Structure formats: C-alpha cells, structure tokens
Amino acid sequence: MQLPTVLALLLSAGAAAADSNCGAKKPPFTPGELSPNQTTAKNRRYRVHLPSAYDPTKPTPVIFSYHGAHGTIESQAALDQLTDPVRNRDYIVVYLQGLVPEGSDKTEWQVAPGAEHTDDLGFTSDVVAALEKSLCIDPRRLYATGKSQGGGFVGQVLACDPTLSRRFAAFAPVAGAYYIKDSSKSHCEPTDHVAIPCDTGRKDTPMMAFHGGADATIPYRGTYRSKTHSCLPDIRHWAREWAVVRDAGLQGTQSNTTIAGSKHGVRSAWGAKGSKDEERVVLVYAGDDVGHDWPSTAENADNKGGPRAAFNASDDMLRWFGKWKL
C-alpha cells in the first residue's frame, strides 16, 4: 500500500534529519568564509559558506545557488552576495559548479539545449547527501536559487523533478532560462500560451521569480530559438502556470503591487492575504529598464554601467525563503 504523500514526506524528512551530522564539536569549514573546493564521488565541484554564527548542534537552513552559463562558483558568490554577513546570518549557502558539455565552449546546466546528458539533478542529490553527513542541516528548509541558466535549472528542472522537488522547501530563480526543448516555432508561439512540461512531485510549490523587462538574453515575453529548436516561454505565462495550473488553491488570489522607484516594476503575488498560502507564488517584474541582471541597488557584474534595480533580489528572497518549510 502506497503511503499518502504528506506522510511519505514526513518520513523522508525524518530520515534525513537522522542522517544529518548534528553531534560534531566543531564545524568542518571556517564559518564566515567559502570552504575550500569540495567534490562529490563523481568529481563534481562545490563550495560551502557557513554563516558566522553557525552552530554544529543546531539544524541550519541551506540555500543552493547555481551560476549562469559561462559562470563559476566564485562569480555567482560575488553576484548574489548571499555570503554577506550583514545580509545573511542564518543560512548555509552552497555553490555548485556547472560542467562544459561535449560540443560546447561554456559551462551549462541540464536545462540548456545540448546539455541533456549532464546529470545536474544527480549532482544536486549527491551534494544534499554530502551535507547531511558533514553538517547539521535542517532537511525541512532547503532552498534553491540561480541566475539565467542556473535559474532555469532551478525553476524548470529541479522544481519539476518528481523526487527532488519534494526535498526543497522553496525556489527563487533570477532571470531564468526556462527552456522547452525540441520545440517547433508553431508549438512555441504564442509564447504566452505554450504548454510547459513539468513533472513536479508537489501541488503547493513556493516559487519566486525575478525578471527584467529589458532582458535581451532571456526575453521577458519569450521567444523561439530556431538554432537550438527550443522555446522560451513568456515569463508571466510561466509564473501563472505555477500559480494557477499546478496549484488550484491559488486560483483567483492574484494581487499586484508597484515597486517604488522602479520603471513600471510590479510584484505579482498569488495566495490569499493573511493565509498560510500568501505569496506562495511571486513574480517580480524588476522594471522596463532592468536587463539580464541579478536585481540590485548596488553595482554588480550584471548592472555595471547600466541602470540598477530599485530593490535587492537577495534581500527579498531571503525574507521570502523564511516563510516556507516542508
């Protein structure tokens, strides 16, 4: 007899908690610094940042952060600033390194056309298991974010995996590349009606997405790419799929709030106000002038020499992550 989903999740979390290393006398890495390179059994590289106040006896939440195409662990840590001790005092942050698929000249994630044989889901699962053995992590509070292809992997692959979607409490992609592969132009267009495949194991997925209106790399309104036979859906349509199609409990609850200081920026949220579901799905349109950026009021590698956002995406997602646990 198959266990009900909720019970199965509780048992899974309990098993993970039992495996978590919460009896160590001291942390394996220096708190407040990025760890030396760590590798999985399959020789995949990752690095870990422990908050300065990390307690090896206290279950601690974890954020997984995935860089964009061409990126590295180090460039992503500099971009998302989730290791800033003023910004983040509570979360372990884990940065994972993408691979260069055969026939490519850049690091890519499993979401990208041509990277289908890269097992980044397996990589993520291996890192979760490694963290459970080396650190005192809270298995009910694992979160994931990423930029561009890294964001696409988070929002279109990790959150849509029937198994790993149930290990992570919430997802927050930035400027995500939500590729639909092996698509024709007639299937892709109009991009605000294209079918978006997803085999998520949940019906109540917390999802927060950020995107700029001037993004020329992953257009906000979507596009068809004939070279790779792939479709990028309209971002509003992609967000509504999470809020309305895959989560019947959020239907009819959309609210829109203008973002002060932005150029037509809007925060769209689904979930009845005052309920446990409030803001379970959020789409942050960063503004007409924000490009393929990690939104920030400070200069970063994305917005250098161009317009800055009216808010900091990292601050918003940290506050929002705090609302959710399995």
Sequence and secondary structure as in RCSB ss.txt:
>XXXX:A:sequence
MQLPTVLALLLSAGAAAADSNCGAKKPPFTPGELSPNQTTAKNRRYRVHLPSAYDPTKPTPVIFSYHGAHGTIES
QAALDQLTDPVRNRDYIVVYLQGLVPEGSDKTEWQVAPGAEHTDDLGFTSDVVAALEKSLCIDPRRLYATGKSQG
GGFVGQVLACDPTLSRRFAAFAPVAGAYYIKDSSKSHCEPTDHVAIPCDTGRKDTPMMAFHGGADATIPYRGTYR
SKTHSCLPDIRHWAREWAVVRDAGLQGTQSNTTIAGSKHGVRSAWGAKGSKDEERVVLVYAGDDVGHDWPSTAEN
ADNKGGPRAAFNASDDMLRWFGKWKL
>XXXX:A:secstr
    HHHHHHHHHHHHHHHS    SS SS TTSB S EE TT  EEEEE  TT  TTS EEEEEEE  TT  HHH
HHHHH TT TTT SS EEEEE  B  TT SS B TTSTT TT  HHHHHHHHHHHHHHHS EEEEEEEEEEETHH
HHIIIIIITT TTGGGT SEEEEES    B S  HHHH STTT       S SS  EEEEE TT SSS TT EEE
TTTTEEE  HHHHHHIIIIIS GGGTT  EEEE TTSSS EEEEES TTSTTTTSEEEEE  TT  SS   SS  
TTTTTS   SS HHHHHHHHHTT   
